[in-house]
Amino acid sequence: MDLRLPSVTPPLAGTGTAWRSAPARDAGTEVGFSSALKGALQSVSAAQNRSTALQQEVQLDNPAVSLEETMVAMQKAQIGFQATLHVRNRMLQAYTDIMNMQV
């Protein structure tokens, strides 16, 4: 699921790519769950860092940074963080369900 909106500024490297479907595999390279999860967490972290940087620039009255761009970046970071929390909660619930199964 791609939650990115078209932007006037170019995106940071690695942002938004973790939420898409798995990339094509090269010969001999495996894309596992841990690498996909790590990529997703890095993407969310990058979105939060960009949002923070834009907020600071707006507070410093930088004319090159618009309030609208900052608000969109903040919303992207918030949505990414909420999605990450939902994934974590579902993983914990699945783990709990498996641990409570009778053998």
N, CA, C and O atoms as CSV, one atom per row, in Angstrom:
chain,resi,resn,atom,element,x,y,z
A,1,MET,N,N,0.857,-1.163,0.000
A,1,MET,CA,C,0.000,0.000,0.000
A,1,MET,C,C,0.901,1.222,0.000
A,1,MET,O,O,1.768,1.355,0.864
A,2,ASP,N,N,0.707,2.100,-0.945
A,2,ASP,CA,C,1.528,3.294,-1.078
A,2,ASP,C,C,0.722,4.486,-0.591
A,2,ASP,O,O,-0.299,4.838,-1.181
A,3,LEU,N,N,1.186,5.109,0.493
A,3,LEU,CA,C,0.465,6.215,1.106
A,3,LEU,C,C,1.041,7.565,0.718
A,3,LEU,O,O,0.619,8.588,1.257
A,4,ARG,N,N,1.992,7.593,-0.201
A,4,ARG,CA,C,2.640,8.838,-0.554
A,4,ARG,C,C,1.724,9.706,-1.409
A,4,ARG,O,O,0.958,9.207,-2.233
A,5,LEU,N,N,1.821,10.999,-1.197
A,5,LEU,CA,C,1.109,11.982,-1.996
A,5,LEU,C,C,2.104,12.650,-2.921
A,5,LEU,O,O,3.283,12.758,-2.581
A,6,PRO,N,N,1.650,13.110,-4.100
A,6,PRO,CA,C,2.591,13.827,-4.959
A,6,PRO,C,C,3.127,15.053,-4.232
A,6,PRO,O,O,2.383,15.774,-3.567
A,7,SER,N,N,4.425,15.275,-4.369
A,7,SER,CA,C,5.072,16.345,-3.640
A,7,SER,C,C,5.813,17.259,-4.596
A,7,SER,O,O,6.250,16.844,-5.669
A,8,VAL,N,N,5.944,18.509,-4.186
A,8,VAL,CA,C,6.703,19.467,-4.972
A,8,VAL,C,C,8.187,19.216,-4.791
A,8,VAL,O,O,8.970,19.396,-5.724
A,9,THR,N,N,8.579,18.798,-3.588
A,9,THR,CA,C,9.980,18.542,-3.313
A,9,THR,C,C,10.277,17.071,-3.520
A,9,THR,O,O,9.391,16.235,-3.343
A,10,PRO,N,N,11.509,16.733,-3.894
A,10,PRO,CA,C,11.846,15.323,-4.076
A,10,PRO,C,C,11.874,14.609,-2.738
A,10,PRO,O,O,12.301,15.193,-1.742
A,11,PRO,N,N,11.426,13.348,-2.688
A,11,PRO,CA,C,11.411,12.618,-1.427
A,11,PRO,C,C,12.823,12.249,-1.003
A,11,PRO,O,O,13.743,12.205,-1.820
A,12,LEU,N,N,12.977,11.987,0.278
A,12,LEU,CA,C,14.258,11.534,0.795
A,12,LEU,C,C,14.523,10.121,0.311
A,12,LEU,O,O,13.588,9.375,0.019
A,13,ALA,N,N,15.762,9.758,0.226
A,13,ALA,CA,C,16.113,8.416,-0.218
A,13,ALA,C,C,15.559,7.389,0.750
A,13,ALA,O,O,15.778,7.485,1.958
A,14,GLY,N,N,14.846,6.411,0.227
A,14,GLY,CA,C,14.344,5.326,1.052
A,14,GLY,C,C,12.993,5.580,1.692
A,14,GLY,O,O,12.477,4.694,2.373
A,15,THR,N,N,12.396,6.751,1.503
A,15,THR,CA,C,11.104,6.995,2.143
A,15,THR,C,C,9.990,6.420,1.286
A,15,THR,O,O,9.984,6.577,0.065
A,16,GLY,N,N,9.064,5.762,1.930
A,16,GLY,CA,C,7.888,5.254,1.245
A,16,GLY,C,C,8.105,3.954,0.504
A,16,GLY,O,O,7.124,3.345,0.076
A,17,THR,N,N,9.320,3.495,0.329
A,17,THR,CA,C,9.553,2.301,-0.461
A,17,THR,C,C,9.248,1.026,0.308
A,17,THR,O,O,8.978,-0.006,-0.307
A,18,ALA,N,N,9.282,1.066,1.622
A,18,ALA,CA,C,9.094,-0.156,2.395
A,18,ALA,C,C,7.642,-0.604,2.420
A,18,ALA,O,O,7.383,-1.783,2.661
A,19,TRP,N,N,6.699,0.272,2.186
A,19,TRP,CA,C,5.291,-0.097,2.262
A,19,TRP,C,C,4.774,-0.649,0.954
A,19,TRP,O,O,3.647,-1.142,0.906
A,20,ARG,N,N,5.548,-0.587,-0.099
A,20,ARG,CA,C,5.137,-1.166,-1.373
A,20,ARG,C,C,5.358,-2.666,-1.331
A,20,ARG,O,O,5.890,-3.206,-0.361
A,21,SER,N,N,4.944,-3.324,-2.393
A,21,SER,CA,C,5.180,-4.759,-2.457
A,21,SER,C,C,6.676,-5.016,-2.540
A,21,SER,O,O,7.456,-4.115,-2.849
A,22,ALA,N,N,7.061,-6.231,-2.267
A,22,ALA,CA,C,8.480,-6.572,-2.211
A,22,ALA,C,C,9.150,-6.302,-3.554
A,22,ALA,O,O,8.566,-6.576,-4.602
A,23,PRO,N,N,10.365,-5.769,-3.534
A,23,PRO,CA,C,11.067,-5.490,-4.775
A,23,PRO,C,C,11.465,-6.769,-5.480
A,23,PRO,O,O,11.504,-7.842,-4.879
A,24,ALA,N,N,11.758,-6.641,-6.752
A,24,ALA,CA,C,12.177,-7.803,-7.528
A,24,ALA,C,C,13.480,-8.340,-6.958
A,24,ALA,O,O,14.357,-7.573,-6.562
A,25,ARG,N,N,13.601,-9.639,-6.919
A,25,ARG,CA,C,14.785,-10.261,-6.337
A,25,ARG,C,C,15.859,-10.426,-7.401
A,25,ARG,O,O,15.579,-10.828,-8.530
A,26,ASP,N,N,17.084,-10.112,-7.025
A,26,ASP,CA,C,18.212,-10.382,-7.892
A,26,ASP,C,C,18.584,-11.845,-7.748
A,26,ASP,O,O,18.111,-12.534,-6.844
A,27,ALA,N,N,19.418,-12.302,-8.630
A,27,ALA,CA,C,19.846,-13.693,-8.563
A,27,ALA,C,C,20.656,-13.908,-7.293
A,27,ALA,O,O,21.706,-13.291,-7.114
A,28,GLY,N,N,20.177,-14.775,-6.413
A,28,GLY,CA,C,20.914,-15.119,-5.217
A,28,GLY,C,C,20.618,-14.262,-3.996
A,28,GLY,O,O,21.137,-14.569,-2.923
A,29,THR,N,N,19.822,-13.215,-4.093
A,29,THR,CA,C,19.523,-12.404,-2.915
A,29,THR,C,C,18.122,-12.723,-2.426
A,29,THR,O,O,17.177,-12.835,-3.207
A,30,GLU,N,N,18.013,-12.864,-1.133
A,30,GLU,CA,C,16.726,-13.145,-0.514
A,30,GLU,C,C,16.208,-11.910,0.195
A,30,GLU,O,O,16.951,-11.237,0.909
A,31,VAL,N,N,14.927,-11.612,-0.004
A,31,VAL,CA,C,14.289,-10.532,0.722
A,31,VAL,C,C,13.372,-11.190,1.742
A,31,VAL,O,O,12.318,-11.726,1.401
A,32,GLY,N,N,13.793,-11.140,2.990
A,32,GLY,CA,C,13.045,-11.801,4.043
A,32,GLY,C,C,12.178,-10.833,4.815
A,32,GLY,O,O,12.140,-9.632,4.544
A,33,PHE,N,N,11.482,-11.397,5.788
A,33,PHE,CA,C,10.592,-10.595,6.609
A,33,PHE,C,C,11.368,-9.561,7.409
A,33,PHE,O,O,10.942,-8.412,7.528
A,34,SER,N,N,12.505,-9.970,7.957
A,34,SER,CA,C,13.271,-9.043,8.788
A,34,SER,C,C,13.789,-7.859,7.981
A,34,SER,O,O,13.790,-6.730,8.471
A,35,SER,N,N,14.228,-8.107,6.747
A,35,SER,CA,C,14.715,-6.988,5.931
A,35,SER,C,C,13.565,-6.079,5.498
A,35,SER,O,O,13.743,-4.865,5.400
A,36,ALA,N,N,12.401,-6.646,5.241
A,36,ALA,CA,C,11.231,-5.830,4.888
A,36,ALA,C,C,10.789,-4.989,6.082
A,36,ALA,O,O,10.438,-3.819,5.929
A,37,LEU,N,N,10.806,-5.590,7.273
A,37,LEU,CA,C,10.436,-4.861,8.484
A,37,LEU,C,C,11.443,-3.755,8.781
A,37,LEU,O,O,11.067,-2.645,9.159
A,38,LYS,N,N,12.713,-4.066,8.610
A,38,LYS,CA,C,13.754,-3.064,8.837
A,38,LYS,C,C,13.603,-1.903,7.853
A,38,LYS,O,O,13.752,-0.743,8.237
A,39,GLY,N,N,13.309,-2.208,6.594
A,39,GLY,CA,C,13.098,-1.157,5.597
A,39,GLY,C,C,11.889,-0.297,5.935
A,39,GLY,O,O,11.915,0.921,5.757
A,40,ALA,N,N,10.837,-0.932,6.420
A,40,ALA,CA,C,9.636,-0.182,6.790
A,40,ALA,C,C,9.908,0.748,7.964
A,40,ALA,O,O,9.467,1.898,7.968
A,41,LEU,N,N,10.631,0.251,8.954
A,41,LEU,CA,C,10.956,1.086,10.118
A,41,LEU,C,C,11.872,2.243,9.729
A,41,LEU,O,O,11.723,3.352,10.242
A,42,GLN,N,N,12.814,1.991,8.831
A,42,GLN,CA,C,13.691,3.066,8.362
A,42,GLN,C,C,12.903,4.112,7.575
A,42,GLN,O,O,13.187,5.306,7.662
A,43,SER,N,N,11.920,3.661,6.817
A,43,SER,CA,C,11.079,4.581,6.058
A,43,SER,C,C,10.267,5.477,6.983
A,43,SER,O,O,10.164,6.682,6.754
A,44,VAL,N,N,9.696,4.897,8.016
A,44,VAL,CA,C,8.921,5.678,8.980
A,44,VAL,C,C,9.829,6.650,9.725
A,44,VAL,O,O,9.460,7.801,9.960
A,45,SER,N,N,11.007,6.182,10.090
A,45,SER,CA,C,11.962,7.048,10.775
A,45,SER,C,C,12.380,8.219,9.884
A,45,SER,O,O,12.482,9.351,10.357
A,46,ALA,N,N,12.619,7.956,8.614
A,46,ALA,CA,C,13.007,9.024,7.687
A,46,ALA,C,C,11.876,10.038,7.525
A,46,ALA,O,O,12.127,11.240,7.443
A,47,ALA,N,N,10.635,9.560,7.479
A,47,ALA,CA,C,9.494,10.471,7.359
A,47,ALA,C,C,9.363,11.340,8.609
A,47,ALA,O,O,9.053,12.528,8.511
A,48,GLN,N,N,9.598,10.753,9.782
A,48,GLN,CA,C,9.535,11.527,11.018
A,48,GLN,C,C,10.666,12.553,11.085
A,48,GLN,O,O,10.458,13.682,11.530
A,49,ASN,N,N,11.854,12.163,10.647
A,49,ASN,CA,C,12.977,13.097,10.640
A,49,ASN,C,C,12.738,14.251,9.680
A,49,ASN,O,O,13.063,15.397,9.992
A,50,ARG,N,N,12.174,13.960,8.516
A,50,ARG,CA,C,11.872,15.012,7.539
A,50,ARG,C,C,10.820,15.957,8.095
A,50,ARG,O,O,10.922,17.174,7.939
A,51,SER,N,N,9.814,15.395,8.742
A,51,SER,CA,C,8.771,16.210,9.340
A,51,SER,C,C,9.344,17.139,10.409
A,51,SER,O,O,8.996,18.318,10.468
A,52,THR,N,N,10.215,16.606,11.241
A,52,THR,CA,C,10.843,17.415,12.286
A,52,THR,C,C,11.684,18.530,11.690
A,52,THR,O,O,11.648,19.665,12.164
A,53,ALA,N,N,12.442,18.204,10.651
A,53,ALA,CA,C,13.284,19.211,10.006
A,53,ALA,C,C,12.436,20.316,9.377
A,53,ALA,O,O,12.779,21.495,9.477
A,54,LEU,N,N,11.337,19.942,8.734
A,54,LEU,CA,C,10.459,20.947,8.141
A,54,LEU,C,C,9.802,21.811,9.211
A,54,LEU,O,O,9.642,23.017,9.019
A,55,GLN,N,N,9.422,21.210,10.331
A,55,GLN,CA,C,8.830,21.986,11.421
A,55,GLN,C,C,9.814,23.014,11.951
A,55,GLN,O,O,9.437,24.150,12.236
A,56,GLN,N,N,11.061,22.625,12.082
A,56,GLN,CA,C,12.070,23.562,12.562
A,56,GLN,C,C,12.281,24.697,11.573
A,56,GLN,O,O,12.463,25.847,11.974
A,57,GLU,N,N,12.258,24.381,10.283
A,57,GLU,CA,C,12.441,25.414,9.266
A,57,GLU,C,C,11.269,26.396,9.257
A,57,GLU,O,O,11.464,27.594,9.056
A,58,VAL,N,N,10.075,25.901,9.470
A,58,VAL,CA,C,8.903,26.790,9.537
A,58,VAL,C,C,9.010,27.686,10.767
A,58,VAL,O,O,8.705,28.876,10.691
A,59,GLN,N,N,9.437,27.135,11.887
A,59,GLN,CA,C,9.582,27.921,13.104
A,59,GLN,C,C,10.651,28.994,12.962
A,59,GLN,O,O,10.576,30.044,13.600
A,60,LEU,N,N,11.656,28.724,12.116
A,60,LEU,CA,C,12.709,29.705,11.880
A,60,LEU,C,C,12.350,30.678,10.758
A,60,LEU,O,O,13.192,31.472,10.338
A,61,ASP,N,N,11.122,30.625,10.274
A,61,ASP,CA,C,10.612,31.495,9.217
A,61,ASP,C,C,11.419,31.388,7.924
A,61,ASP,O,O,11.727,32.402,7.298
A,62,ASN,N,N,11.756,30.186,7.531
A,62,ASN,CA,C,12.443,29.961,6.267
A,62,ASN,C,C,11.423,30.126,5.140
A,62,ASN,O,O,10.441,29.385,5.102
A,63,PRO,N,N,11.626,31.079,4.219
A,63,PRO,CA,C,10.639,31.296,3.153
A,63,PRO,C,C,10.602,30.165,2.124
A,63,PRO,O,O,9.646,30.068,1.354
A,64,ALA,N,N,11.621,29.313,2.100
A,64,ALA,CA,C,11.655,28.215,1.129
A,64,ALA,C,C,10.763,27.045,1.542
A,64,ALA,O,O,10.478,26.168,0.725
A,65,VAL,N,N,10.323,27.023,2.797
A,65,VAL,CA,C,9.505,25.920,3.306
A,65,VAL,C,C,8.099,26.436,3.560
A,65,VAL,O,O,7.900,27.405,4.292
A,66,SER,N,N,7.130,25.775,2.946
A,66,SER,CA,C,5.747,26.216,3.123
A,66,SER,C,C,5.094,25.468,4.283
A,66,SER,O,O,5.498,24.362,4.640
A,67,LEU,N,N,4.092,26.090,4.850
A,67,LEU,CA,C,3.351,25.478,5.939
A,67,LEU,C,C,2.590,24.244,5.442
A,67,LEU,O,O,2.475,23.247,6.156
A,68,GLU,N,N,2.073,24.323,4.212
A,68,GLU,CA,C,1.317,23.198,3.653
A,68,GLU,C,C,2.210,21.977,3.500
A,68,GLU,O,O,1.810,20.862,3.834
A,69,GLU,N,N,3.422,22.189,2.994
A,69,GLU,CA,C,4.368,21.086,2.826
A,69,GLU,C,C,4.705,20.461,4.178
A,69,GLU,O,O,4.828,19.242,4.297
A,70,THR,N,N,4.851,21.299,5.177
A,70,THR,CA,C,5.164,20.817,6.518
A,70,THR,C,C,4.008,20.009,7.094
A,70,THR,O,O,4.224,18.960,7.702
A,71,MET,N,N,2.795,20.488,6.908
A,71,MET,CA,C,1.629,19.768,7.432
A,71,MET,C,C,1.465,18.416,6.744
A,71,MET,O,O,1.124,17.429,7.397
A,72,VAL,N,N,1.701,18.359,5.449
A,72,VAL,CA,C,1.602,17.091,4.725
A,72,VAL,C,C,2.675,16.119,5.218
A,72,VAL,O,O,2.396,14.935,5.406
A,73,ALA,N,N,3.893,16.608,5.427
A,73,ALA,CA,C,4.963,15.759,5.940
A,73,ALA,C,C,4.618,15.237,7.337
A,73,ALA,O,O,4.903,14.084,7.661
A,74,MET,N,N,4.006,16.089,8.157
A,74,MET,CA,C,3.610,15.654,9.493
A,74,MET,C,C,2.545,14.565,9.423
A,74,MET,O,O,2.597,13.597,10.182
A,75,GLN,N,N,1.587,14.713,8.524
A,75,GLN,CA,C,0.539,13.714,8.383
A,75,GLN,C,C,1.098,12.395,7.857
A,75,GLN,O,O,0.693,11.324,8.308
A,76,LYS,N,N,2.038,12.469,6.893
A,76,LYS,CA,C,2.676,11.253,6.383
A,76,LYS,C,C,3.400,10.523,7.510
A,76,LYS,O,O,3.303,9.302,7.629
A,77,ALA,N,N,4.119,11.269,8.329
A,77,ALA,CA,C,4.842,10.667,9.449
A,77,ALA,C,C,3.867,10.047,10.444
A,77,ALA,O,O,4.118,8.962,10.967
A,78,GLN,N,N,2.768,10.723,10.703
A,78,GLN,CA,C,1.778,10.203,11.651
A,78,GLN,C,C,1.124,8.931,11.122
A,78,GLN,O,O,0.943,7.970,11.870
A,79,ILE,N,N,0.772,8.918,9.851
A,79,ILE,CA,C,0.143,7.731,9.262
A,79,ILE,C,C,1.112,6.555,9.261
A,79,ILE,O,O,0.728,5.427,9.571
A,80,GLY,N,N,2.362,6.819,8.916
A,80,GLY,CA,C,3.363,5.762,8.938
A,80,GLY,C,C,3.565,5.195,10.328
A,80,GLY,O,O,3.686,3.981,10.496
A,81,PHE,N,N,3.601,6.068,11.330
A,81,PHE,CA,C,3.774,5.616,12.707
A,81,PHE,C,C,2.569,4.803,13.169
A,81,PHE,O,O,2.732,3.779,13.832
A,82,GLN,N,N,1.369,5.249,12.829
A,82,GLN,CA,C,0.165,4.501,13.205
A,82,GLN,C,C,0.140,3.137,12.531
A,82,GLN,O,O,-0.244,2.147,13.153
A,83,ALA,N,N,0.543,3.072,11.274
A,83,ALA,CA,C,0.590,1.784,10.575
A,83,ALA,C,C,1.607,0.857,11.232
A,83,ALA,O,O,1.367,-0.343,11.363
A,84,THR,N,N,2.739,1.415,11.643
A,84,THR,CA,C,3.752,0.623,12.321
A,84,THR,C,C,3.222,0.078,13.641
A,84,THR,O,O,3.469,-1.079,13.981
A,85,LEU,N,N,2.497,0.904,14.381
A,85,LEU,CA,C,1.911,0.437,15.644
A,85,LEU,C,C,0.896,-0.686,15.420
A,85,LEU,O,O,0.844,-1.647,16.187
A,86,HIS,N,N,0.095,-0.556,14.368
A,86,HIS,CA,C,-0.884,-1.607,14.067
A,86,HIS,C,C,-0.187,-2.921,13.709
A,86,HIS,O,O,-0.614,-3.992,14.140
A,87,VAL,N,N,0.879,-2.835,12.927
A,87,VAL,CA,C,1.627,-4.043,12.574
A,87,VAL,C,C,2.221,-4.673,13.827
A,87,VAL,O,O,2.144,-5.888,14.009
A,88,ARG,N,N,2.815,-3.850,14.694
A,88,ARG,CA,C,3.387,-4.370,15.930
A,88,ARG,C,C,2.321,-5.046,16.787
A,88,ARG,O,O,2.541,-6.141,17.305
A,89,ASN,N,N,1.172,-4.402,16.936
A,89,ASN,CA,C,0.107,-4.969,17.763
A,89,ASN,C,C,-0.395,-6.288,17.188
A,89,ASN,O,O,-0.673,-7.224,17.937
A,90,ARG,N,N,-0.513,-6.369,15.866
A,90,ARG,CA,C,-0.967,-7.628,15.257
A,90,ARG,C,C,0.075,-8.726,15.412
A,90,ARG,O,O,-0.270,-9.889,15.617
A,91,MET,N,N,1.350,-8.357,15.314
A,91,MET,CA,C,2.399,-9.360,15.508
A,91,MET,C,C,2.390,-9.876,16.939
A,91,MET,O,O,2.529,-11.079,17.161
A,92,LEU,N,N,2.230,-8.996,17.900
A,92,LEU,CA,C,2.167,-9.421,19.297
A,92,LEU,C,C,0.939,-10.293,19.565
A,92,LEU,O,O,1.011,-11.259,20.324
A,93,GLN,N,N,-0.177,-9.949,18.944
A,93,GLN,CA,C,-1.375,-10.755,19.116
A,93,GLN,C,C,-1.196,-12.140,18.507
A,93,GLN,O,O,-1.619,-13.137,19.092
A,94,ALA,N,N,-0.570,-12.205,17.334
A,94,ALA,CA,C,-0.305,-13.504,16.710
A,94,ALA,C,C,0.636,-14.331,17.573
A,94,ALA,O,O,0.424,-15.532,17.739
A,95,TYR,N,N,1.672,-13.707,18.125
A,95,TYR,CA,C,2.609,-14.405,19.008
A,95,TYR,C,C,1.879,-14.933,20.238
A,95,TYR,O,O,2.083,-16.079,20.641
A,96,THR,N,N,1.038,-14.108,20.827
A,96,THR,CA,C,0.277,-14.532,22.004
A,96,THR,C,C,-0.654,-15.697,21.666
A,96,THR,O,O,-0.764,-16.653,22.433
A,97,ASP,N,N,-1.319,-15.612,20.520
A,97,ASP,CA,C,-2.210,-16.696,20.105
A,97,ASP,C,C,-1.450,-17.994,19.913
A,97,ASP,O,O,-1.924,-19.057,20.315
A,98,ILE,N,N,-0.274,-17.919,19.301
A,98,ILE,CA,C,0.522,-19.123,19.084
A,98,ILE,C,C,1.003,-19.700,20.403
A,98,ILE,O,O,0.989,-20.916,20.597
A,99,MET,N,N,1.431,-18.822,21.318
A,99,MET,CA,C,1.928,-19.316,22.609
A,99,MET,C,C,0.808,-19.929,23.442
A,99,MET,O,O,1.086,-20.784,24.283
A,100,ASN,N,N,-0.428,-19.532,23.246
A,100,ASN,CA,C,-1.542,-20.060,24.014
A,100,ASN,C,C,-2.173,-21.289,23.381
A,100,ASN,O,O,-3.126,-21.843,23.929
A,101,MET,N,N,-1.657,-21.725,22.233
A,101,MET,CA,C,-2.208,-22.921,21.586
A,101,MET,C,C,-1.860,-24.181,22.392
A,101,MET,O,O,-0.770,-24.297,22.953
A,102,GLN,N,N,-2.787,-25.091,22.433
A,102,GLN,CA,C,-2.562,-26.369,23.101
A,102,GLN,C,C,-1.892,-27.313,22.114
A,102,GLN,O,O,-2.299,-27.422,20.957
A,103,VAL,N,N,-0.855,-27.992,22.595
A,103,VAL,CA,C,-0.127,-28.909,21.721
A,103,VAL,C,C,-0.608,-30.312,21.925
A,103,VAL,O,O,-0.114,-31.235,21.276
